[in-house]
Amino acid sequence: SAARLALGATLRNYREELGLSQEQLGYRARLHRNYVGSAERGERNVAFEALSRWLVALGVSWASFGEKLDRALKGLGVH
């Protein structure tokens, strides 16, 4: 779905800004790198607990994430 694609793209953007590999992020967030990759590609729904650990590992606030996700959704015409 467009929402999953926007979520994945937003998370990937944050990860790439920090110069982290999917494996490095997975280690920090206690998520398998395959989970990280499939979520970034929009292939899976991300569980709330996983998203929470992901944002902590990236050092991103929920507010900042929400704003960036909102822009991504608008860019896809979802909002």
mmCIF file of the N, C-alpha and C atoms, coordinates in Angstrom:
data_MODEL
# 
_entry.id   MODEL 
# 
loop_
_atom_site.group_PDB 
_atom_site.id 
_atom_site.type_symbol 
_atom_site.label_atom_id 
_atom_site.label_alt_id 
_atom_site.label_comp_id 
_atom_site.label_asym_id 
_atom_site.label_entity_id 
_atom_site.label_seq_id 
_atom_site.pdbx_PDB_ins_code 
_atom_site.Cartn_x 
_atom_site.Cartn_y 
_atom_site.Cartn_z 
_atom_site.occupancy 
_atom_site.B_iso_or_equiv 
_atom_site.pdbx_formal_charge 
_atom_site.auth_seq_id 
_atom_site.auth_comp_id 
_atom_site.auth_asym_id 
_atom_site.auth_atom_id 
_atom_site.pdbx_PDB_model_num 
ATOM 1   N N  . SER A 1 1  ? 0.835  -1.194 0.000  1.00 0.00 ? 1  SER A N  1 
ATOM 2   C CA . SER A 1 1  ? 0.000  0.000  0.000  1.00 0.00 ? 1  SER A CA 1 
ATOM 3   C C  . SER A 1 1  ? 0.874  1.249  0.000  1.00 0.00 ? 1  SER A C  1 
ATOM 4   N N  . ALA A 1 2  ? 0.282  2.352  -0.378 1.00 0.00 ? 2  ALA A N  1 
ATOM 5   C CA . ALA A 1 2  ? 1.015  3.618  -0.403 1.00 0.00 ? 2  ALA A CA 1 
ATOM 6   C C  . ALA A 1 2  ? 1.477  4.014  0.997  1.00 0.00 ? 2  ALA A C  1 
ATOM 7   N N  . ALA A 1 3  ? 0.661  3.721  1.997  1.00 0.00 ? 3  ALA A N  1 
ATOM 8   C CA . ALA A 1 3  ? 1.035  4.070  3.376  1.00 0.00 ? 3  ALA A CA 1 
ATOM 9   C C  . ALA A 1 3  ? 2.268  3.287  3.822  1.00 0.00 ? 3  ALA A C  1 
ATOM 10  N N  . ARG A 1 4  ? 2.326  1.985  3.500  1.00 0.00 ? 4  ARG A N  1 
ATOM 11  C CA . ARG A 1 4  ? 3.503  1.184  3.859  1.00 0.00 ? 4  ARG A CA 1 
ATOM 12  C C  . ARG A 1 4  ? 4.737  1.668  3.101  1.00 0.00 ? 4  ARG A C  1 
ATOM 13  N N  . LEU A 1 5  ? 4.562  2.047  1.831  1.00 0.00 ? 5  LEU A N  1 
ATOM 14  C CA . LEU A 1 5  ? 5.689  2.564  1.051  1.00 0.00 ? 5  LEU A CA 1 
ATOM 15  C C  . LEU A 1 5  ? 6.218  3.863  1.653  1.00 0.00 ? 5  LEU A C  1 
ATOM 16  N N  . ALA A 1 6  ? 5.311  4.741  2.069  1.00 0.00 ? 6  ALA A N  1 
ATOM 17  C CA . ALA A 1 6  ? 5.723  6.009  2.678  1.00 0.00 ? 6  ALA A CA 1 
ATOM 18  C C  . ALA A 1 6  ? 6.430  5.766  4.003  1.00 0.00 ? 6  ALA A C  1 
ATOM 19  N N  . LEU A 1 7  ? 5.905  4.858  4.803  1.00 0.00 ? 7  LEU A N  1 
ATOM 20  C CA . LEU A 1 7  ? 6.531  4.530  6.083  1.00 0.00 ? 7  LEU A CA 1 
ATOM 21  C C  . LEU A 1 7  ? 7.936  3.991  5.857  1.00 0.00 ? 7  LEU A C  1 
ATOM 22  N N  . GLY A 1 8  ? 8.061  3.039  4.945  1.00 0.00 ? 8  GLY A N  1 
ATOM 23  C CA . GLY A 1 8  ? 9.363  2.446  4.663  1.00 0.00 ? 8  GLY A CA 1 
ATOM 24  C C  . GLY A 1 8  ? 10.361 3.451  4.133  1.00 0.00 ? 8  GLY A C  1 
ATOM 25  N N  . ALA A 1 9  ? 9.922  4.307  3.227  1.00 0.00 ? 9  ALA A N  1 
ATOM 26  C CA . ALA A 1 9  ? 10.815 5.316  2.656  1.00 0.00 ? 9  ALA A CA 1 
ATOM 27  C C  . ALA A 1 9  ? 11.276 6.301  3.722  1.00 0.00 ? 9  ALA A C  1 
ATOM 28  N N  . THR A 1 10 ? 10.382 6.654  4.626  1.00 0.00 ? 10 THR A N  1 
ATOM 29  C CA . THR A 1 10 ? 10.732 7.585  5.698  1.00 0.00 ? 10 THR A CA 1 
ATOM 30  C C  . THR A 1 10 ? 11.767 6.962  6.625  1.00 0.00 ? 10 THR A C  1 
ATOM 31  N N  . LEU A 1 11 ? 11.548 5.713  6.998  1.00 0.00 ? 11 LEU A N  1 
ATOM 32  C CA . LEU A 1 11 ? 12.500 5.029  7.867  1.00 0.00 ? 11 LEU A CA 1 
ATOM 33  C C  . LEU A 1 11 ? 13.853 4.861  7.171  1.00 0.00 ? 11 LEU A C  1 
ATOM 34  N N  . ARG A 1 12 ? 13.840 4.494  5.901  1.00 0.00 ? 12 ARG A N  1 
ATOM 35  C CA . ARG A 1 12 ? 15.087 4.326  5.147  1.00 0.00 ? 12 ARG A CA 1 
ATOM 36  C C  . ARG A 1 12 ? 15.856 5.653  5.074  1.00 0.00 ? 12 ARG A C  1 
ATOM 37  N N  . ASN A 1 13 ? 15.113 6.739  4.858  1.00 0.00 ? 13 ASN A N  1 
ATOM 38  C CA . ASN A 1 13 ? 15.756 8.046  4.773  1.00 0.00 ? 13 ASN A CA 1 
ATOM 39  C C  . ASN A 1 13 ? 16.492 8.383  6.067  1.00 0.00 ? 13 ASN A C  1 
ATOM 40  N N  . TYR A 1 14 ? 15.848 8.157  7.199  1.00 0.00 ? 14 TYR A N  1 
ATOM 41  C CA . TYR A 1 14 ? 16.506 8.411  8.488  1.00 0.00 ? 14 TYR A CA 1 
ATOM 42  C C  . TYR A 1 14 ? 17.754 7.539  8.639  1.00 0.00 ? 14 TYR A C  1 
ATOM 43  N N  . ARG A 1 15 ? 17.625 6.255  8.294  1.00 0.00 ? 15 ARG A N  1 
ATOM 44  C CA . ARG A 1 15 ? 18.761 5.332  8.432  1.00 0.00 ? 15 ARG A CA 1 
ATOM 45  C C  . ARG A 1 15 ? 19.927 5.770  7.555  1.00 0.00 ? 15 ARG A C  1 
ATOM 46  N N  . GLU A 1 16 ? 19.627 6.135  6.318  1.00 0.00 ? 16 GLU A N  1 
ATOM 47  C CA . GLU A 1 16 ? 20.686 6.547  5.396  1.00 0.00 ? 16 GLU A CA 1 
ATOM 48  C C  . GLU A 1 16 ? 21.334 7.857  5.823  1.00 0.00 ? 16 GLU A C  1 
ATOM 49  N N  . GLU A 1 17 ? 20.544 8.768  6.405  1.00 0.00 ? 17 GLU A N  1 
ATOM 50  C CA . GLU A 1 17 ? 21.114 10.023 6.905  1.00 0.00 ? 17 GLU A CA 1 
ATOM 51  C C  . GLU A 1 17 ? 22.175 9.768  7.967  1.00 0.00 ? 17 GLU A C  1 
ATOM 52  N N  . LEU A 1 18 ? 22.002 8.699  8.733  1.00 0.00 ? 18 LEU A N  1 
ATOM 53  C CA . LEU A 1 18 ? 22.970 8.344  9.775  1.00 0.00 ? 18 LEU A CA 1 
ATOM 54  C C  . LEU A 1 18 ? 24.096 7.466  9.242  1.00 0.00 ? 18 LEU A C  1 
ATOM 55  N N  . GLY A 1 19 ? 24.006 7.059  7.984  1.00 0.00 ? 19 GLY A N  1 
ATOM 56  C CA . GLY A 1 19 ? 25.042 6.220  7.391  1.00 0.00 ? 19 GLY A CA 1 
ATOM 57  C C  . GLY A 1 19 ? 25.053 4.798  7.927  1.00 0.00 ? 19 GLY A C  1 
ATOM 58  N N  . LEU A 1 20 ? 23.892 4.321  8.368  1.00 0.00 ? 20 LEU A N  1 
ATOM 59  C CA . LEU A 1 20 ? 23.797 2.970  8.920  1.00 0.00 ? 20 LEU A CA 1 
ATOM 60  C C  . LEU A 1 20 ? 23.353 1.980  7.858  1.00 0.00 ? 20 LEU A C  1 
ATOM 61  N N  . SER A 1 21 ? 23.888 0.764  7.922  1.00 0.00 ? 21 SER A N  1 
ATOM 62  C CA . SER A 1 21 ? 23.387 -0.315 7.081  1.00 0.00 ? 21 SER A CA 1 
ATOM 63  C C  . SER A 1 21 ? 22.116 -0.864 7.736  1.00 0.00 ? 21 SER A C  1 
ATOM 64  N N  . GLN A 1 22 ? 21.369 -1.655 6.970  1.00 0.00 ? 22 GLN A N  1 
ATOM 65  C CA . GLN A 1 22 ? 20.190 -2.301 7.547  1.00 0.00 ? 22 GLN A CA 1 
ATOM 66  C C  . GLN A 1 22 ? 20.603 -3.215 8.694  1.00 0.00 ? 22 GLN A C  1 
ATOM 67  N N  . GLU A 1 23 ? 21.721 -3.879 8.535  1.00 0.00 ? 23 GLU A N  1 
ATOM 68  C CA . GLU A 1 23 ? 22.199 -4.775 9.583  1.00 0.00 ? 23 GLU A CA 1 
ATOM 69  C C  . GLU A 1 23 ? 22.566 -3.999 10.856 1.00 0.00 ? 23 GLU A C  1 
ATOM 70  N N  . GLN A 1 24 ? 23.234 -2.857 10.695 1.00 0.00 ? 24 GLN A N  1 
ATOM 71  C CA . GLN A 1 24 ? 23.605 -2.042 11.857 1.00 0.00 ? 24 GLN A CA 1 
ATOM 72  C C  . GLN A 1 24 ? 22.363 -1.533 12.581 1.00 0.00 ? 24 GLN A C  1 
ATOM 73  N N  . LEU A 1 25 ? 21.397 -1.073 11.815 1.00 0.00 ? 25 LEU A N  1 
ATOM 74  C CA . LEU A 1 25 ? 20.164 -0.598 12.430 1.00 0.00 ? 25 LEU A CA 1 
ATOM 75  C C  . LEU A 1 25 ? 19.444 -1.738 13.136 1.00 0.00 ? 25 LEU A C  1 
ATOM 76  N N  . GLY A 1 26 ? 19.375 -2.878 12.472 1.00 0.00 ? 26 GLY A N  1 
ATOM 77  C CA . GLY A 1 26 ? 18.730 -4.035 13.081 1.00 0.00 ? 26 GLY A CA 1 
ATOM 78  C C  . GLY A 1 26 ? 19.359 -4.396 14.413 1.00 0.00 ? 26 GLY A C  1 
ATOM 79  N N  . TYR A 1 27 ? 20.686 -4.356 14.478 1.00 0.00 ? 27 TYR A N  1 
ATOM 80  C CA . TYR A 1 27 ? 21.385 -4.654 15.725 1.00 0.00 ? 27 TYR A CA 1 
ATOM 81  C C  . TYR A 1 27 ? 21.009 -3.643 16.806 1.00 0.00 ? 27 TYR A C  1 
ATOM 82  N N  . ARG A 1 28 ? 21.027 -2.367 16.453 1.00 0.00 ? 28 ARG A N  1 
ATOM 83  C CA . ARG A 1 28 ? 20.688 -1.322 17.431 1.00 0.00 ? 28 ARG A CA 1 
ATOM 84  C C  . ARG A 1 28 ? 19.256 -1.437 17.937 1.00 0.00 ? 28 ARG A C  1 
ATOM 85  N N  . ALA A 1 29 ? 18.345 -1.783 17.015 1.00 0.00 ? 29 ALA A N  1 
ATOM 86  C CA . ALA A 1 29 ? 16.920 -1.812 17.361 1.00 0.00 ? 29 ALA A CA 1 
ATOM 87  C C  . ALA A 1 29 ? 16.436 -3.204 17.771 1.00 0.00 ? 29 ALA A C  1 
ATOM 88  N N  . ARG A 1 30 ? 17.353 -4.197 17.779 1.00 0.00 ? 30 ARG A N  1 
ATOM 89  C CA . ARG A 1 30 ? 16.993 -5.576 18.082 1.00 0.00 ? 30 ARG A CA 1 
ATOM 90  C C  . ARG A 1 30 ? 15.939 -6.095 17.101 1.00 0.00 ? 30 ARG A C  1 
ATOM 91  N N  . LEU A 1 31 ? 16.185 -5.818 15.811 1.00 0.00 ? 31 LEU A N  1 
ATOM 92  C CA . LEU A 1 31 ? 15.331 -6.294 14.731 1.00 0.00 ? 31 LEU A CA 1 
ATOM 93  C C  . LEU A 1 31 ? 16.213 -7.027 13.725 1.00 0.00 ? 31 LEU A C  1 
ATOM 94  N N  . HIS A 1 32 ? 15.674 -8.051 13.095 1.00 0.00 ? 32 HIS A N  1 
ATOM 95  C CA . HIS A 1 32 ? 16.448 -8.771 12.085 1.00 0.00 ? 32 HIS A CA 1 
ATOM 96  C C  . HIS A 1 32 ? 16.589 -7.887 10.850 1.00 0.00 ? 32 HIS A C  1 
ATOM 97  N N  . ARG A 1 33 ? 17.749 -7.946 10.200 1.00 0.00 ? 33 ARG A N  1 
ATOM 98  C CA . ARG A 1 33 ? 17.986 -7.094 9.024  1.00 0.00 ? 33 ARG A CA 1 
ATOM 99  C C  . ARG A 1 33 ? 16.989 -7.378 7.909  1.00 0.00 ? 33 ARG A C  1 
ATOM 100 N N  . ASN A 1 34 ? 16.493 -8.616 7.821  1.00 0.00 ? 34 ASN A N  1 
ATOM 101 C CA . ASN A 1 34 ? 15.474 -8.921 6.814  1.00 0.00 ? 34 ASN A CA 1 
ATOM 102 C C  . ASN A 1 34 ? 14.172 -8.192 7.110  1.00 0.00 ? 34 ASN A C  1 
ATOM 103 N N  . TYR A 1 35 ? 13.859 -8.051 8.393  1.00 0.00 ? 35 TYR A N  1 
ATOM 104 C CA . TYR A 1 35 ? 12.667 -7.293 8.796  1.00 0.00 ? 35 TYR A CA 1 
ATOM 105 C C  . TYR A 1 35 ? 12.843 -5.829 8.401  1.00 0.00 ? 35 TYR A C  1 
ATOM 106 N N  . VAL A 1 36 ? 14.017 -5.284 8.672  1.00 0.00 ? 36 VAL A N  1 
ATOM 107 C CA . VAL A 1 36 ? 14.312 -3.887 8.326  1.00 0.00 ? 36 VAL A CA 1 
ATOM 108 C C  . VAL A 1 36 ? 14.153 -3.691 6.822  1.00 0.00 ? 36 VAL A C  1 
ATOM 109 N N  . GLY A 1 37 ? 14.762 -4.563 6.035  1.00 0.00 ? 37 GLY A N  1 
ATOM 110 C CA . GLY A 1 37 ? 14.713 -4.421 4.587  1.00 0.00 ? 37 GLY A CA 1 
ATOM 111 C C  . GLY A 1 37 ? 13.308 -4.530 4.023  1.00 0.00 ? 37 GLY A C  1 
ATOM 112 N N  . SER A 1 38 ? 12.555 -5.518 4.472  1.00 0.00 ? 38 SER A N  1 
ATOM 113 C CA . SER A 1 38 ? 11.201 -5.681 3.941  1.00 0.00 ? 38 SER A CA 1 
ATOM 114 C C  . SER A 1 38 ? 10.288 -4.537 4.378  1.00 0.00 ? 38 SER A C  1 
ATOM 115 N N  . ALA A 1 39 ? 10.500 -4.011 5.576  1.00 0.00 ? 39 ALA A N  1 
ATOM 116 C CA . ALA A 1 39 ? 9.710  -2.865 6.028  1.00 0.00 ? 39 ALA A CA 1 
ATOM 117 C C  . ALA A 1 39 ? 10.051 -1.622 5.207  1.00 0.00 ? 39 ALA A C  1 
ATOM 118 N N  . GLU A 1 40 ? 11.329 -1.417 4.938  1.00 0.00 ? 40 GLU A N  1 
ATOM 119 C CA . GLU A 1 40 ? 11.742 -0.252 4.143  1.00 0.00 ? 40 GLU A CA 1 
ATOM 120 C C  . GLU A 1 40 ? 11.209 -0.329 2.719  1.00 0.00 ? 40 GLU A C  1 
ATOM 121 N N  . ARG A 1 41 ? 11.011 -1.530 2.204  1.00 0.00 ? 41 ARG A N  1 
ATOM 122 C CA . ARG A 1 41 ? 10.469 -1.696 0.850  1.00 0.00 ? 41 ARG A CA 1 
ATOM 123 C C  . ARG A 1 41 ? 8.940  -1.654 0.834  1.00 0.00 ? 41 ARG A C  1 
ATOM 124 N N  . GLY A 1 42 ? 8.318  -1.515 2.010  1.00 0.00 ? 42 GLY A N  1 
ATOM 125 C CA . GLY A 1 42 ? 6.861  -1.456 2.090  1.00 0.00 ? 42 GLY A CA 1 
ATOM 126 C C  . GLY A 1 42 ? 6.192  -2.805 1.934  1.00 0.00 ? 42 GLY A C  1 
ATOM 127 N N  . GLU A 1 43 ? 6.923  -3.868 2.195  1.00 0.00 ? 43 GLU A N  1 
ATOM 128 C CA . GLU A 1 43 ? 6.398  -5.215 2.016  1.00 0.00 ? 43 GLU A CA 1 
ATOM 129 C C  . GLU A 1 43 ? 5.706  -5.768 3.259  1.00 0.00 ? 43 GLU A C  1 
ATOM 130 N N  . ARG A 1 44 ? 5.800  -5.078 4.366  1.00 0.00 ? 44 ARG A N  1 
ATOM 131 C CA . ARG A 1 44 ? 5.184  -5.585 5.596  1.00 0.00 ? 44 ARG A CA 1 
ATOM 132 C C  . ARG A 1 44 ? 4.646  -4.435 6.434  1.00 0.00 ? 44 ARG A C  1 
ATOM 133 N N  . ASN A 1 45 ? 3.666  -4.777 7.247  1.00 0.00 ? 45 ASN A N  1 
ATOM 134 C CA . ASN A 1 45 ? 3.184  -3.833 8.249  1.00 0.00 ? 45 ASN A CA 1 
ATOM 135 C C  . ASN A 1 45 ? 4.175  -3.863 9.404  1.00 0.00 ? 45 ASN A C  1 
ATOM 136 N N  . VAL A 1 46 ? 4.550  -2.705 9.869  1.00 0.00 ? 46 VAL A N  1 
ATOM 137 C CA . VAL A 1 46 ? 5.512  -2.609 10.966 1.00 0.00 ? 46 VAL A CA 1 
ATOM 138 C C  . VAL A 1 46 ? 4.753  -2.565 12.285 1.00 0.00 ? 46 VAL A C  1 
ATOM 139 N N  . ALA A 1 47 ? 5.099  -3.461 13.179 1.00 0.00 ? 47 ALA A N  1 
ATOM 140 C CA . ALA A 1 47 ? 4.461  -3.500 14.493 1.00 0.00 ? 47 ALA A CA 1 
ATOM 141 C C  . ALA A 1 47 ? 4.853  -2.256 15.292 1.00 0.00 ? 47 ALA A C  1 
ATOM 142 N N  . PHE A 1 48 ? 3.945  -1.805 16.132 1.00 0.00 ? 48 PHE A N  1 
ATOM 143 C CA . PHE A 1 48 ? 4.182  -0.611 16.934 1.00 0.00 ? 48 PHE A CA 1 
ATOM 144 C C  . PHE A 1 48 ? 5.450  -0.748 17.777 1.00 0.00 ? 48 PHE A C  1 
ATOM 145 N N  . GLU A 1 49 ? 5.621  -1.903 18.414 1.00 0.00 ? 49 GLU A N  1 
ATOM 146 C CA . GLU A 1 49 ? 6.799  -2.125 19.259 1.00 0.00 ? 49 GLU A CA 1 
ATOM 147 C C  . GLU A 1 49 ? 8.082  -2.035 18.429 1.00 0.00 ? 49 GLU A C  1 
ATOM 148 N N  . ALA A 1 50 ? 8.068  -2.617 17.233 1.00 0.00 ? 50 ALA A N  1 
ATOM 149 C CA . ALA A 1 50 ? 9.244  -2.560 16.354 1.00 0.00 ? 50 ALA A CA 1 
ATOM 150 C C  . ALA A 1 50 ? 9.518  -1.121 15.928 1.00 0.00 ? 50 ALA A C  1 
ATOM 151 N N  . LEU A 1 51 ? 8.469  -0.384 15.586 1.00 0.00 ? 51 LEU A N  1 
ATOM 152 C CA . LEU A 1 51 ? 8.643  1.013  15.177 1.00 0.00 ? 51 LEU A CA 1 
ATOM 153 C C  . LEU A 1 51 ? 9.204  1.841  16.325 1.00 0.00 ? 51 LEU A C  1 
ATOM 154 N N  . SER A 1 52 ? 8.733  1.587  17.522 1.00 0.00 ? 52 SER A N  1 
ATOM 155 C CA . SER A 1 52 ? 9.234  2.308  18.687 1.00 0.00 ? 52 SER A CA 1 
ATOM 156 C C  . SER A 1 52 ? 10.730 2.055  18.883 1.00 0.00 ? 52 SER A C  1 
ATOM 157 N N  . ARG A 1 53 ? 11.150 0.789  18.817 1.00 0.00 ? 53 ARG A N  1 
ATOM 158 C CA . ARG A 1 53 ? 12.580 0.463  18.960 1.00 0.00 ? 53 ARG A CA 1 
ATOM 159 C C  . ARG A 1 53 ? 13.388 1.062  17.814 1.00 0.00 ? 53 ARG A C  1 
ATOM 160 N N  . TRP A 1 54 ? 12.823 1.064  16.625 1.00 0.00 ? 54 TRP A N  1 
ATOM 161 C CA . TRP A 1 54 ? 13.472 1.608  15.433 1.00 0.00 ? 54 TRP A CA 1 
ATOM 162 C C  . TRP A 1 54 ? 13.767 3.090  15.638 1.00 0.00 ? 54 TRP A C  1 
ATOM 163 N N  . LEU A 1 55 ? 12.758 3.843  16.095 1.00 0.00 ? 55 LEU A N  1 
ATOM 164 C CA . LEU A 1 55 ? 12.943 5.282  16.287 1.00 0.00 ? 55 LEU A CA 1 
ATOM 165 C C  . LEU A 1 55 ? 13.957 5.577  17.394 1.00 0.00 ? 55 LEU A C  1 
ATOM 166 N N  . VAL A 1 56 ? 13.938 4.806  18.461 1.00 0.00 ? 56 VAL A N  1 
ATOM 167 C CA . VAL A 1 56 ? 14.923 4.984  19.534 1.00 0.00 ? 56 VAL A CA 1 
ATOM 168 C C  . VAL A 1 56 ? 16.326 4.737  18.987 1.00 0.00 ? 56 VAL A C  1 
ATOM 169 N N  . ALA A 1 57 ? 16.474 3.677  18.200 1.00 0.00 ? 57 ALA A N  1 
ATOM 170 C CA . ALA A 1 57 ? 17.788 3.346  17.631 1.00 0.00 ? 57 ALA A CA 1 
ATOM 171 C C  . ALA A 1 57 ? 18.293 4.439  16.696 1.00 0.00 ? 57 ALA A C  1 
ATOM 172 N N  . LEU A 1 58 ? 17.360 5.127  16.039 1.00 0.00 ? 58 LEU A N  1 
ATOM 173 C CA . LEU A 1 58 ? 17.738 6.215  15.131 1.00 0.00 ? 58 LEU A CA 1 
ATOM 174 C C  . LEU A 1 58 ? 17.877 7.558  15.853 1.00 0.00 ? 58 LEU A C  1 
ATOM 175 N N  . GLY A 1 59 ? 17.406 7.625  17.104 1.00 0.00 ? 59 GLY A N  1 
ATOM 176 C CA . GLY A 1 59 ? 17.431 8.888  17.840 1.00 0.00 ? 59 GLY A CA 1 
ATOM 177 C C  . GLY A 1 59 ? 16.424 9.888  17.298 1.00 0.00 ? 59 GLY A C  1 
ATOM 178 N N  . VAL A 1 60 ? 15.286 9.382  16.827 1.00 0.00 ? 60 VAL A N  1 
ATOM 179 C CA . VAL A 1 60 ? 14.258 10.214 16.203 1.00 0.00 ? 60 VAL A CA 1 
ATOM 180 C C  . VAL A 1 60 ? 13.032 10.261 17.108 1.00 0.00 ? 60 VAL A C  1 
ATOM 181 N N  . SER A 1 61 ? 12.501 11.447 17.313 1.00 0.00 ? 61 SER A N  1 
ATOM 182 C CA . SER A 1 61 ? 11.289 11.589 18.129 1.00 0.00 ? 61 SER A CA 1 
ATOM 183 C C  . SER A 1 61 ? 10.064 11.184 17.308 1.00 0.00 ? 61 SER A C  1 
ATOM 184 N N  . TRP A 1 62 ? 9.010  10.800 18.026 1.00 0.00 ? 62 TRP A N  1 
ATOM 185 C CA . TRP A 1 62 ? 7.763  10.468 17.341 1.00 0.00 ? 62 TRP A CA 1 
ATOM 186 C C  . TRP A 1 62 ? 7.235  11.679 16.577 1.00 0.00 ? 62 TRP A C  1 
ATOM 187 N N  . ALA A 1 63 ? 7.390  12.866 17.144 1.00 0.00 ? 63 ALA A N  1 
ATOM 188 C CA . ALA A 1 63 ? 6.892  14.080 16.486 1.00 0.00 ? 63 ALA A CA 1 
ATOM 189 C C  . ALA A 1 63 ? 7.622  14.331 15.166 1.00 0.00 ? 63 ALA A C  1 
ATOM 190 N N  . SER A 1 64 ? 8.933  14.233 15.204 1.00 0.00 ? 64 SER A N  1 
ATOM 191 C CA . SER A 1 64 ? 9.717  14.436 13.990 1.00 0.00 ? 64 SER A CA 1 
ATOM 192 C C  . SER A 1 64 ? 9.368  13.385 12.941 1.00 0.00 ? 64 SER A C  1 
ATOM 193 N N  . PHE A 1 65 ? 9.263  12.141 13.380 1.00 0.00 ? 65 PHE A N  1 
ATOM 194 C CA . PHE A 1 65 ? 8.909  11.064 12.467 1.00 0.00 ? 65 PHE A CA 1 
ATOM 195 C C  . PHE A 1 65 ? 7.538  11.309 11.849 1.00 0.00 ? 65 PHE A C  1 
ATOM 196 N N  . GLY A 1 66 ? 6.592  11.694 12.672 1.00 0.00 ? 66 GLY A N  1 
ATOM 197 C CA . GLY A 1 66 ? 5.235  11.949 12.183 1.00 0.00 ? 66 GLY A CA 1 
ATOM 198 C C  . GLY A 1 66 ? 5.197  13.037 11.131 1.00 0.00 ? 66 GLY A C  1 
ATOM 199 N N  . GLU A 1 67 ? 5.955  14.097 11.343 1.00 0.00 ? 67 GLU A N  1 
ATOM 200 C CA . GLU A 1 67 ? 5.990  15.193 10.366 1.00 0.00 ? 67 GLU A CA 1 
ATOM 201 C C  . GLU A 1 67 ? 6.584  14.727 9.040  1.00 0.00 ? 67 GLU A C  1 
ATOM 202 N N  . LYS A 1 68 ? 7.676  13.975 9.111  1.00 0.00 ? 68 LYS A N  1 
ATOM 203 C CA . LYS A 1 68 ? 8.330  13.492 7.890  1.00 0.00 ? 68 LYS A CA 1 
ATOM 204 C C  . LYS A 1 68 ? 7.441  12.481 7.164  1.00 0.00 ? 68 LYS A C  1 
ATOM 205 N N  . LEU A 1 69 ? 6.786  11.618 7.918  1.00 0.00 ? 69 LEU A N  1 
ATOM 206 C CA . LEU A 1 69 ? 5.875  10.638 7.324  1.00 0.00 ? 69 LEU A CA 1 
ATOM 207 C C  . LEU A 1 69 ? 4.700  11.347 6.662  1.00 0.00 ? 69 LEU A C  1 
ATOM 208 N N  . ASP A 1 70 ? 4.178  12.362 7.302  1.00 0.00 ? 70 ASP A N  1 
ATOM 209 C CA . ASP A 1 70 ? 3.068  13.129 6.736  1.00 0.00 ? 70 ASP A CA 1 
ATOM 210 C C  . ASP A 1 70 ? 3.457  13.741 5.390  1.00 0.00 ? 70 ASP A C  1 
ATOM 211 N N  . ARG A 1 71 ? 4.671  14.281 5.307  1.00 0.00 ? 71 ARG A N  1 
ATOM 212 C CA . ARG A 1 71 ? 5.139  14.850 4.031  1.00 0.00 ? 71 ARG A CA 1 
ATOM 213 C C  . ARG A 1 71 ? 5.256  13.759 2.970  1.00 0.00 ? 71 ARG A C  1 
ATOM 214 N N  . ALA A 1 72 ? 5.757  12.590 3.359  1.00 0.00 ? 72 ALA A N  1 
ATOM 215 C CA . ALA A 1 72 ? 5.878  11.484 2.403  1.00 0.00 ? 72 ALA A CA 1 
ATOM 216 C C  . ALA A 1 72 ? 4.519  11.034 1.906  1.00 0.00 ? 72 ALA A C  1 
ATOM 217 N N  . LEU A 1 73 ? 3.545  10.965 2.793  1.00 0.00 ? 73 LEU A N  1 
ATOM 218 C CA . LEU A 1 73 ? 2.201  10.568 2.401  1.00 0.00 ? 73 LEU A CA 1 
ATOM 219 C C  . LEU A 1 73 ? 1.581  11.584 1.451  1.00 0.00 ? 73 LEU A C  1 
ATOM 220 N N  . LYS A 1 74 ? 1.762  12.859 1.752  1.00 0.00 ? 74 LYS A N  1 
ATOM 221 C CA . LYS A 1 74 ? 1.240  13.902 0.862  1.00 0.00 ? 74 LYS A CA 1 
ATOM 222 C C  . LYS A 1 74 ? 1.893  13.818 -0.513 1.00 0.00 ? 74 LYS A C  1 
ATOM 223 N N  . GLY A 1 75 ? 3.196  13.504 -0.531 1.00 0.00 ? 75 GLY A N  1 
ATOM 224 C CA . GLY A 1 75 ? 3.910  13.360 -1.795 1.00 0.00 ? 75 GLY A CA 1 
ATOM 225 C C  . GLY A 1 75 ? 3.368  12.225 -2.644 1.00 0.00 ? 75 GLY A C  1 
ATOM 226 N N  . LEU A 1 76 ? 2.806  11.213 -1.983 1.00 0.00 ? 76 LEU A N  1 
ATOM 227 C CA . LEU A 1 76 ? 2.218  10.083 -2.699 1.00 0.00 ? 76 LEU A CA 1 
ATOM 228 C C  . LEU A 1 76 ? 0.717  10.292 -2.967 1.00 0.00 ? 76 LEU A C  1 
ATOM 229 N N  . GLY A 1 77 ? 0.212  11.443 -2.527 1.00 0.00 ? 77 GLY A N  1 
ATOM 230 C CA . GLY A 1 77 ? -1.207 11.737 -2.746 1.00 0.00 ? 77 GLY A CA 1 
ATOM 231 C C  . GLY A 1 77 ? -2.140 10.993 -1.819 1.00 0.00 ? 77 GLY A C  1 
ATOM 232 N N  . VAL A 1 78 ? -1.634 10.500 -0.708 1.00 0.00 ? 78 VAL A N  1 
ATOM 233 C CA . VAL A 1 78 ? -2.452 9.751  0.237  1.00 0.00 ? 78 VAL A CA 1 
ATOM 234 C C  . VAL A 1 78 ? -3.217 10.680 1.157  1.00 0.00 ? 78 VAL A C  1 
ATOM 235 N N  . HIS A 1 79 ? -2.637 11.795 1.504  1.00 0.00 ? 79 HIS A N  1 
ATOM 236 C CA . HIS A 1 79 ? -3.256 12.752 2.417  1.00 0.00 ? 79 HIS A CA 1 
ATOM 237 C C  . HIS A 1 79 ? -3.987 13.810 1.653  1.00 0.00 ? 79 HIS A C  1 
# 
